[in-house]
Structure formats: C-alpha cells, structure tokens
C-alpha cells in the first residue's frame, strides 16, 4: 500500500476571478489559506493582509463559467440581449 499525500485544498474551496497588481488570475481561499494563482505563470502566491489593498475580487469562477455556458446554449449574449422584450411599466 502506498501513502497518498494530503491534498492542498479541501472540498470547501472558494475560487474567484481577481485582479492583483493589475494582473488577472484567481483568488483561492480555504480556511486560513489565502492564495493567489497567477493564470499565465501557474504560480501560487500566499497573500498577507497587506496585499488585500491590491486585490480586487470579481465573480465566482463556477457561477461565471456556468452562466457563460448557458448563454452559449441559448445563442450567445448578443442574441439574448437583442431578443428580450423591452417592456416599460
């Protein structure tokens, strides 16, 4: 039997798109672990409280990707926006 290493994150991971010092990537939080994942470099950087002034959290990755796929299934964002009824109360 082989020993399996503990995973870095548990099931309760929060992942959001973010900007950090004007670089796009992902903010990942699991309990006390706060990490920033730089997309194009694939490096994790542990964030401190001082870094929070430079971090802008955007949408939740799973929600944004789910909505993107649903929009694509319905003809894309432009078709959805142009086909809506413009009702005025």
Phi and psi restraints in degrees (range 20) as a CNS / XPLOR table:
assign (resid 1 and name C) (resid 2 and name N)
       (resid 2 and name CA) (resid 2 and name C) 1.0 -104.0 20.0 2
assign (resid 2 and name N) (resid 2 and name CA)
       (resid 2 and name C) (resid 3 and name N) 1.0 148.8 20.0 2
assign (resid 2 and name C) (resid 3 and name N)
       (resid 3 and name CA) (resid 3 and name C) 1.0 -83.5 20.0 2
assign (resid 3 and name N) (resid 3 and name CA)
       (resid 3 and name C) (resid 4 and name N) 1.0 130.7 20.0 2
assign (resid 3 and name C) (resid 4 and name N)
       (resid 4 and name CA) (resid 4 and name C) 1.0 -98.3 20.0 2
assign (resid 4 and name N) (resid 4 and name CA)
       (resid 4 and name C) (resid 5 and name N) 1.0 130.3 20.0 2
assign (resid 4 and name C) (resid 5 and name N)
       (resid 5 and name CA) (resid 5 and name C) 1.0 -66.9 20.0 2
assign (resid 5 and name N) (resid 5 and name CA)
       (resid 5 and name C) (resid 6 and name N) 1.0 148.4 20.0 2
assign (resid 5 and name C) (resid 6 and name N)
       (resid 6 and name CA) (resid 6 and name C) 1.0 -67.4 20.0 2
assign (resid 6 and name N) (resid 6 and name CA)
       (resid 6 and name C) (resid 7 and name N) 1.0 137.9 20.0 2
assign (resid 6 and name C) (resid 7 and name N)
       (resid 7 and name CA) (resid 7 and name C) 1.0 -68.4 20.0 2
assign (resid 7 and name N) (resid 7 and name CA)
       (resid 7 and name C) (resid 8 and name N) 1.0 155.2 20.0 2
assign (resid 7 and name C) (resid 8 and name N)
       (resid 8 and name CA) (resid 8 and name C) 1.0 -65.8 20.0 2
assign (resid 8 and name N) (resid 8 and name CA)
       (resid 8 and name C) (resid 9 and name N) 1.0 -39.0 20.0 2
assign (resid 8 and name C) (resid 9 and name N)
       (resid 9 and name CA) (resid 9 and name C) 1.0 -125.6 20.0 2
assign (resid 9 and name N) (resid 9 and name CA)
       (resid 9 and name C) (resid 10 and name N) 1.0 151.5 20.0 2
assign (resid 9 and name C) (resid 10 and name N)
       (resid 10 and name CA) (resid 10 and name C) 1.0 -86.1 20.0 2
assign (resid 10 and name N) (resid 10 and name CA)
       (resid 10 and name C) (resid 11 and name N) 1.0 -170.3 20.0 2
assign (resid 10 and name C) (resid 11 and name N)
       (resid 11 and name CA) (resid 11 and name C) 1.0 -72.0 20.0 2
assign (resid 11 and name N) (resid 11 and name CA)
       (resid 11 and name C) (resid 12 and name N) 1.0 -21.6 20.0 2
assign (resid 11 and name C) (resid 12 and name N)
       (resid 12 and name CA) (resid 12 and name C) 1.0 -92.2 20.0 2
assign (resid 12 and name N) (resid 12 and name CA)
       (resid 12 and name C) (resid 13 and name N) 1.0 57.6 20.0 2
assign (resid 12 and name C) (resid 13 and name N)
       (resid 13 and name CA) (resid 13 and name C) 1.0 -94.4 20.0 2
assign (resid 13 and name N) (resid 13 and name CA)
       (resid 13 and name C) (resid 14 and name N) 1.0 134.4 20.0 2
assign (resid 13 and name C) (resid 14 and name N)
       (resid 14 and name CA) (resid 14 and name C) 1.0 -105.4 20.0 2
assign (resid 14 and name N) (resid 14 and name CA)
       (resid 14 and name C) (resid 15 and name N) 1.0 124.6 20.0 2
assign (resid 14 and name C) (resid 15 and name N)
       (resid 15 and name CA) (resid 15 and name C) 1.0 -126.3 20.0 2
assign (resid 15 and name N) (resid 15 and name CA)
       (resid 15 and name C) (resid 16 and name N) 1.0 125.9 20.0 2
assign (resid 15 and name C) (resid 16 and name N)
       (resid 16 and name CA) (resid 16 and name C) 1.0 -131.3 20.0 2
assign (resid 16 and name N) (resid 16 and name CA)
       (resid 16 and name C) (resid 17 and name N) 1.0 147.2 20.0 2
assign (resid 16 and name C) (resid 17 and name N)
       (resid 17 and name CA) (resid 17 and name C) 1.0 -65.2 20.0 2
assign (resid 17 and name N) (resid 17 and name CA)
       (resid 17 and name C) (resid 18 and name N) 1.0 148.6 20.0 2
assign (resid 17 and name C) (resid 18 and name N)
       (resid 18 and name CA) (resid 18 and name C) 1.0 -154.6 20.0 2
assign (resid 18 and name N) (resid 18 and name CA)
       (resid 18 and name C) (resid 19 and name N) 1.0 169.6 20.0 2
assign (resid 18 and name C) (resid 19 and name N)
       (resid 19 and name CA) (resid 19 and name C) 1.0 -122.7 20.0 2
assign (resid 19 and name N) (resid 19 and name CA)
       (resid 19 and name C) (resid 20 and name N) 1.0 133.4 20.0 2
assign (resid 19 and name C) (resid 20 and name N)
       (resid 20 and name CA) (resid 20 and name C) 1.0 -136.0 20.0 2
assign (resid 20 and name N) (resid 20 and name CA)
       (resid 20 and name C) (resid 21 and name N) 1.0 113.8 20.0 2
assign (resid 20 and name C) (resid 21 and name N)
       (resid 21 and name CA) (resid 21 and name C) 1.0 51.6 20.0 2
assign (resid 21 and name N) (resid 21 and name CA)
       (resid 21 and name C) (resid 22 and name N) 1.0 45.6 20.0 2
assign (resid 21 and name C) (resid 22 and name N)
       (resid 22 and name CA) (resid 22 and name C) 1.0 64.1 20.0 2
assign (resid 22 and name N) (resid 22 and name CA)
       (resid 22 and name C) (resid 23 and name N) 1.0 17.6 20.0 2
assign (resid 22 and name C) (resid 23 and name N)
       (resid 23 and name CA) (resid 23 and name C) 1.0 -108.4 20.0 2
assign (resid 23 and name N) (resid 23 and name CA)
       (resid 23 and name C) (resid 24 and name N) 1.0 134.0 20.0 2
assign (resid 23 and name C) (resid 24 and name N)
       (resid 24 and name CA) (resid 24 and name C) 1.0 -80.3 20.0 2
assign (resid 24 and name N) (resid 24 and name CA)
       (resid 24 and name C) (resid 25 and name N) 1.0 147.4 20.0 2
assign (resid 24 and name C) (resid 25 and name N)
       (resid 25 and name CA) (resid 25 and name C) 1.0 177.4 20.0 2
assign (resid 25 and name N) (resid 25 and name CA)
       (resid 25 and name C) (resid 26 and name N) 1.0 -151.6 20.0 2
assign (resid 25 and name C) (resid 26 and name N)
       (resid 26 and name CA) (resid 26 and name C) 1.0 -126.1 20.0 2
assign (resid 26 and name N) (resid 26 and name CA)
       (resid 26 and name C) (resid 27 and name N) 1.0 139.8 20.0 2
assign (resid 26 and name C) (resid 27 and name N)
       (resid 27 and name CA) (resid 27 and name C) 1.0 -101.8 20.0 2
assign (resid 27 and name N) (resid 27 and name CA)
       (resid 27 and name C) (resid 28 and name N) 1.0 127.7 20.0 2
assign (resid 27 and name C) (resid 28 and name N)
       (resid 28 and name CA) (resid 28 and name C) 1.0 -120.7 20.0 2
assign (resid 28 and name N) (resid 28 and name CA)
       (resid 28 and name C) (resid 29 and name N) 1.0 131.8 20.0 2
assign (resid 28 and name C) (resid 29 and name N)
       (resid 29 and name CA) (resid 29 and name C) 1.0 -133.0 20.0 2
assign (resid 29 and name N) (resid 29 and name CA)
       (resid 29 and name C) (resid 30 and name N) 1.0 130.3 20.0 2
assign (resid 29 and name C) (resid 30 and name N)
       (resid 30 and name CA) (resid 30 and name C) 1.0 -140.3 20.0 2
assign (resid 30 and name N) (resid 30 and name CA)
       (resid 30 and name C) (resid 31 and name N) 1.0 99.7 20.0 2
assign (resid 30 and name C) (resid 31 and name N)
       (resid 31 and name CA) (resid 31 and name C) 1.0 63.5 20.0 2
assign (resid 31 and name N) (resid 31 and name CA)
       (resid 31 and name C) (resid 32 and name N) 1.0 -118.8 20.0 2
assign (resid 31 and name C) (resid 32 and name N)
       (resid 32 and name CA) (resid 32 and name C) 1.0 -89.2 20.0 2
assign (resid 32 and name N) (resid 32 and name CA)
       (resid 32 and name C) (resid 33 and name N) 1.0 -8.9 20.0 2
assign (resid 32 and name C) (resid 33 and name N)
       (resid 33 and name CA) (resid 33 and name C) 1.0 -81.7 20.0 2
assign (resid 33 and name N) (resid 33 and name CA)
       (resid 33 and name C) (resid 34 and name N) 1.0 119.3 20.0 2
assign (resid 33 and name C) (resid 34 and name N)
       (resid 34 and name CA) (resid 34 and name C) 1.0 -118.6 20.0 2
assign (resid 34 and name N) (resid 34 and name CA)
       (resid 34 and name C) (resid 35 and name N) 1.0 118.0 20.0 2
assign (resid 34 and name C) (resid 35 and name N)
       (resid 35 and name CA) (resid 35 and name C) 1.0 -127.0 20.0 2
assign (resid 35 and name N) (resid 35 and name CA)
       (resid 35 and name C) (resid 36 and name N) 1.0 154.3 20.0 2
assign (resid 35 and name C) (resid 36 and name N)
       (resid 36 and name CA) (resid 36 and name C) 1.0 -119.6 20.0 2
assign (resid 36 and name N) (resid 36 and name CA)
       (resid 36 and name C) (resid 37 and name N) 1.0 127.6 20.0 2
assign (resid 36 and name C) (resid 37 and name N)
       (resid 37 and name CA) (resid 37 and name C) 1.0 -105.0 20.0 2
assign (resid 37 and name N) (resid 37 and name CA)
       (resid 37 and name C) (resid 38 and name N) 1.0 117.3 20.0 2
assign (resid 37 and name C) (resid 38 and name N)
       (resid 38 and name CA) (resid 38 and name C) 1.0 -86.2 20.0 2
assign (resid 38 and name N) (resid 38 and name CA)
       (resid 38 and name C) (resid 39 and name N) 1.0 116.2 20.0 2
assign (resid 38 and name C) (resid 39 and name N)
       (resid 39 and name CA) (resid 39 and name C) 1.0 -56.8 20.0 2
assign (resid 39 and name N) (resid 39 and name CA)
       (resid 39 and name C) (resid 40 and name N) 1.0 -52.0 20.0 2
assign (resid 39 and name C) (resid 40 and name N)
       (resid 40 and name CA) (resid 40 and name C) 1.0 -77.6 20.0 2
assign (resid 40 and name N) (resid 40 and name CA)
       (resid 40 and name C) (resid 41 and name N) 1.0 -19.6 20.0 2
assign (resid 40 and name C) (resid 41 and name N)
       (resid 41 and name CA) (resid 41 and name C) 1.0 -99.6 20.0 2
assign (resid 41 and name N) (resid 41 and name CA)
       (resid 41 and name C) (resid 42 and name N) 1.0 -18.9 20.0 2
assign (resid 41 and name C) (resid 42 and name N)
       (resid 42 and name CA) (resid 42 and name C) 1.0 58.7 20.0 2
assign (resid 42 and name N) (resid 42 and name CA)
       (resid 42 and name C) (resid 43 and name N) 1.0 37.3 20.0 2
assign (resid 42 and name C) (resid 43 and name N)
       (resid 43 and name CA) (resid 43 and name C) 1.0 -110.5 20.0 2
assign (resid 43 and name N) (resid 43 and name CA)
       (resid 43 and name C) (resid 44 and name N) 1.0 141.8 20.0 2
assign (resid 43 and name C) (resid 44 and name N)
       (resid 44 and name CA) (resid 44 and name C) 1.0 -95.1 20.0 2
assign (resid 44 and name N) (resid 44 and name CA)
       (resid 44 and name C) (resid 45 and name N) 1.0 135.0 20.0 2
assign (resid 44 and name C) (resid 45 and name N)
       (resid 45 and name CA) (resid 45 and name C) 1.0 -124.5 20.0 2
assign (resid 45 and name N) (resid 45 and name CA)
       (resid 45 and name C) (resid 46 and name N) 1.0 120.5 20.0 2
assign (resid 45 and name C) (resid 46 and name N)
       (resid 46 and name CA) (resid 46 and name C) 1.0 -70.0 20.0 2
assign (resid 46 and name N) (resid 46 and name CA)
       (resid 46 and name C) (resid 47 and name N) 1.0 127.7 20.0 2
assign (resid 46 and name C) (resid 47 and name N)
       (resid 47 and name CA) (resid 47 and name C) 1.0 -95.8 20.0 2
assign (resid 47 and name N) (resid 47 and name CA)
       (resid 47 and name C) (resid 48 and name N) 1.0 141.8 20.0 2
assign (resid 47 and name C) (resid 48 and name N)
       (resid 48 and name CA) (resid 48 and name C) 1.0 -104.4 20.0 2
assign (resid 48 and name N) (resid 48 and name CA)
       (resid 48 and name C) (resid 49 and name N) 1.0 176.1 20.0 2
assign (resid 48 and name C) (resid 49 and name N)
       (resid 49 and name CA) (resid 49 and name C) 1.0 -62.3 20.0 2
assign (resid 49 and name N) (resid 49 and name CA)
       (resid 49 and name C) (resid 50 and name N) 1.0 -32.9 20.0 2
assign (resid 49 and name C) (resid 50 and name N)
       (resid 50 and name CA) (resid 50 and name C) 1.0 -66.5 20.0 2
assign (resid 50 and name N) (resid 50 and name CA)
       (resid 50 and name C) (resid 51 and name N) 1.0 -25.8 20.0 2
assign (resid 50 and name C) (resid 51 and name N)
       (resid 51 and name CA) (resid 51 and name C) 1.0 -75.9 20.0 2
assign (resid 51 and name N) (resid 51 and name CA)
       (resid 51 and name C) (resid 52 and name N) 1.0 -16.4 20.0 2
assign (resid 51 and name C) (resid 52 and name N)
       (resid 52 and name CA) (resid 52 and name C) 1.0 -63.5 20.0 2
assign (resid 52 and name N) (resid 52 and name CA)
       (resid 52 and name C) (resid 53 and name N) 1.0 -25.4 20.0 2
assign (resid 52 and name C) (resid 53 and name N)
       (resid 53 and name CA) (resid 53 and name C) 1.0 -68.5 20.0 2
assign (resid 53 and name N) (resid 53 and name CA)
       (resid 53 and name C) (resid 54 and name N) 1.0 -20.6 20.0 2
assign (resid 53 and name C) (resid 54 and name N)
       (resid 54 and name CA) (resid 54 and name C) 1.0 -103.9 20.0 2
assign (resid 54 and name N) (resid 54 and name CA)
       (resid 54 and name C) (resid 55 and name N) 1.0 4.7 20.0 2
assign (resid 54 and name C) (resid 55 and name N)
       (resid 55 and name CA) (resid 55 and name C) 1.0 -108.4 20.0 2
assign (resid 55 and name N) (resid 55 and name CA)
       (resid 55 and name C) (resid 56 and name N) 1.0 126.3 20.0 2
assign (resid 55 and name C) (resid 56 and name N)
       (resid 56 and name CA) (resid 56 and name C) 1.0 -116.9 20.0 2
assign (resid 56 and name N) (resid 56 and name CA)
       (resid 56 and name C) (resid 57 and name N) 1.0 114.5 20.0 2
assign (resid 56 and name C) (resid 57 and name N)
       (resid 57 and name CA) (resid 57 and name C) 1.0 -83.6 20.0 2
assign (resid 57 and name N) (resid 57 and name CA)
       (resid 57 and name C) (resid 58 and name N) 1.0 135.7 20.0 2
assign (resid 57 and name C) (resid 58 and name N)
       (resid 58 and name CA) (resid 58 and name C) 1.0 -113.4 20.0 2
assign (resid 58 and name N) (resid 58 and name CA)
       (resid 58 and name C) (resid 59 and name N) 1.0 -150.6 20.0 2
assign (resid 58 and name C) (resid 59 and name N)
       (resid 59 and name CA) (resid 59 and name C) 1.0 -70.2 20.0 2
assign (resid 59 and name N) (resid 59 and name CA)
       (resid 59 and name C) (resid 60 and name N) 1.0 156.0 20.0 2
assign (resid 59 and name C) (resid 60 and name N)
       (resid 60 and name CA) (resid 60 and name C) 1.0 -66.9 20.0 2
assign (resid 60 and name N) (resid 60 and name CA)
       (resid 60 and name C) (resid 61 and name N) 1.0 130.2 20.0 2
assign (resid 60 and name C) (resid 61 and name N)
       (resid 61 and name CA) (resid 61 and name C) 1.0 -57.3 20.0 2
assign (resid 61 and name N) (resid 61 and name CA)
       (resid 61 and name C) (resid 62 and name N) 1.0 -48.2 20.0 2
assign (resid 61 and name C) (resid 62 and name N)
       (resid 62 and name CA) (resid 62 and name C) 1.0 -64.4 20.0 2
assign (resid 62 and name N) (resid 62 and name CA)
       (resid 62 and name C) (resid 63 and name N) 1.0 -38.1 20.0 2
assign (resid 62 and name C) (resid 63 and name N)
       (resid 63 and name CA) (resid 63 and name C) 1.0 -70.3 20.0 2
assign (resid 63 and name N) (resid 63 and name CA)
       (resid 63 and name C) (resid 64 and name N) 1.0 -43.2 20.0 2
assign (resid 63 and name C) (resid 64 and name N)
       (resid 64 and name CA) (resid 64 and name C) 1.0 -63.9 20.0 2
assign (resid 64 and name N) (resid 64 and name CA)
       (resid 64 and name C) (resid 65 and name N) 1.0 -46.1 20.0 2
assign (resid 64 and name C) (resid 65 and name N)
       (resid 65 and name CA) (resid 65 and name C) 1.0 -66.6 20.0 2
assign (resid 65 and name N) (resid 65 and name CA)
       (resid 65 and name C) (resid 66 and name N) 1.0 -38.6 20.0 2
assign (resid 65 and name C) (resid 66 and name N)
       (resid 66 and name CA) (resid 66 and name C) 1.0 -62.0 20.0 2
assign (resid 66 and name N) (resid 66 and name CA)
       (resid 66 and name C) (resid 67 and name N) 1.0 -46.2 20.0 2
assign (resid 66 and name C) (resid 67 and name N)
       (resid 67 and name CA) (resid 67 and name C) 1.0 -65.2 20.0 2
assign (resid 67 and name N) (resid 67 and name CA)
       (resid 67 and name C) (resid 68 and name N) 1.0 -38.0 20.0 2
assign (resid 67 and name C) (resid 68 and name N)
       (resid 68 and name CA) (resid 68 and name C) 1.0 -60.6 20.0 2
assign (resid 68 and name N) (resid 68 and name CA)
       (resid 68 and name C) (resid 69 and name N) 1.0 -44.5 20.0 2
assign (resid 68 and name C) (resid 69 and name N)
       (resid 69 and name CA) (resid 69 and name C) 1.0 -66.9 20.0 2
assign (resid 69 and name N) (resid 69 and name CA)
       (resid 69 and name C) (resid 70 and name N) 1.0 -40.5 20.0 2
assign (resid 69 and name C) (resid 70 and name N)
       (resid 70 and name CA) (resid 70 and name C) 1.0 -64.5 20.0 2
assign (resid 70 and name N) (resid 70 and name CA)
       (resid 70 and name C) (resid 71 and name N) 1.0 -40.4 20.0 2
assign (resid 70 and name C) (resid 71 and name N)
       (resid 71 and name CA) (resid 71 and name C) 1.0 -61.8 20.0 2
assign (resid 71 and name N) (resid 71 and name CA)
       (resid 71 and name C) (resid 72 and name N) 1.0 -42.9 20.0 2
assign (resid 71 and name C) (resid 72 and name N)
       (resid 72 and name CA) (resid 72 and name C) 1.0 -63.5 20.0 2
assign (resid 72 and name N) (resid 72 and name CA)
       (resid 72 and name C) (resid 73 and name N) 1.0 -38.0 20.0 2
assign (resid 72 and name C) (resid 73 and name N)
       (resid 73 and name CA) (resid 73 and name C) 1.0 -66.0 20.0 2
assign (resid 73 and name N) (resid 73 and name CA)
       (resid 73 and name C) (resid 74 and name N) 1.0 -24.3 20.0 2
assign (resid 73 and name C) (resid 74 and name N)
       (resid 74 and name CA) (resid 74 and name C) 1.0 -103.2 20.0 2
assign (resid 74 and name N) (resid 74 and name CA)
       (resid 74 and name C) (resid 75 and name N) 1.0 22.6 20.0 2
assign (resid 74 and name C) (resid 75 and name N)
       (resid 75 and name CA) (resid 75 and name C) 1.0 99.4 20.0 2
assign (resid 75 and name N) (resid 75 and name CA)
       (resid 75 and name C) (resid 76 and name N) 1.0 -0.5 20.0 2
assign (resid 75 and name C) (resid 76 and name N)
       (resid 76 and name CA) (resid 76 and name C) 1.0 98.7 20.0 2
assign (resid 76 and name N) (resid 76 and name CA)
       (resid 76 and name C) (resid 77 and name N) 1.0 165.2 20.0 2
assign (resid 76 and name C) (resid 77 and name N)
       (resid 77 and name CA) (resid 77 and name C) 1.0 -64.1 20.0 2
assign (resid 77 and name N) (resid 77 and name CA)
       (resid 77 and name C) (resid 78 and name N) 1.0 -42.0 20.0 2
assign (resid 77 and name C) (resid 78 and name N)
       (resid 78 and name CA) (resid 78 and name C) 1.0 -62.8 20.0 2
assign (resid 78 and name N) (resid 78 and name CA)
       (resid 78 and name C) (resid 79 and name N) 1.0 -43.5 20.0 2
assign (resid 78 and name C) (resid 79 and name N)
       (resid 79 and name CA) (resid 79 and name C) 1.0 -64.8 20.0 2
assign (resid 79 and name N) (resid 79 and name CA)
       (resid 79 and name C) (resid 80 and name N) 1.0 -42.1 20.0 2
assign (resid 79 and name C) (resid 80 and name N)
       (resid 80 and name CA) (resid 80 and name C) 1.0 -63.3 20.0 2
assign (resid 80 and name N) (resid 80 and name CA)
       (resid 80 and name C) (resid 81 and name N) 1.0 -46.1 20.0 2
assign (resid 80 and name C) (resid 81 and name N)
       (resid 81 and name CA) (resid 81 and name C) 1.0 -66.0 20.0 2
assign (resid 81 and name N) (resid 81 and name CA)
       (resid 81 and name C) (resid 82 and name N) 1.0 -36.6 20.0 2
assign (resid 81 and name C) (resid 82 and name N)
       (resid 82 and name CA) (resid 82 and name C) 1.0 -81.5 20.0 2
assign (resid 82 and name N) (resid 82 and name CA)
       (resid 82 and name C) (resid 83 and name N) 1.0 -17.9 20.0 2
assign (resid 82 and name C) (resid 83 and name N)
       (resid 83 and name CA) (resid 83 and name C) 1.0 -98.8 20.0 2
assign (resid 83 and name N) (resid 83 and name CA)
       (resid 83 and name C) (resid 84 and name N) 1.0 -2.5 20.0 2
assign (resid 83 and name C) (resid 84 and name N)
       (resid 84 and name CA) (resid 84 and name C) 1.0 -71.9 20.0 2
assign (resid 84 and name N) (resid 84 and name CA)
       (resid 84 and name C) (resid 85 and name N) 1.0 144.8 20.0 2
assign (resid 84 and name C) (resid 85 and name N)
       (resid 85 and name CA) (resid 85 and name C) 1.0 -73.9 20.0 2
assign (resid 85 and name N) (resid 85 and name CA)
       (resid 85 and name C) (resid 86 and name N) 1.0 133.1 20.0 2
assign (resid 85 and name C) (resid 86 and name N)
       (resid 86 and name CA) (resid 86 and name C) 1.0 -98.1 20.0 2
assign (resid 86 and name N) (resid 86 and name CA)
       (resid 86 and name C) (resid 87 and name N) 1.0 73.6 20.0 2
assign (resid 86 and name C) (resid 87 and name N)
       (resid 87 and name CA) (resid 87 and name C) 1.0 -81.9 20.0 2
assign (resid 87 and name N) (resid 87 and name CA)
       (resid 87 and name C) (resid 88 and name N) 1.0 140.1 20.0 2
assign (resid 87 and name C) (resid 88 and name N)
       (resid 88 and name CA) (resid 88 and name C) 1.0 -118.4 20.0 2
assign (resid 88 and name N) (resid 88 and name CA)
       (resid 88 and name C) (resid 89 and name N) 1.0 131.7 20.0 2
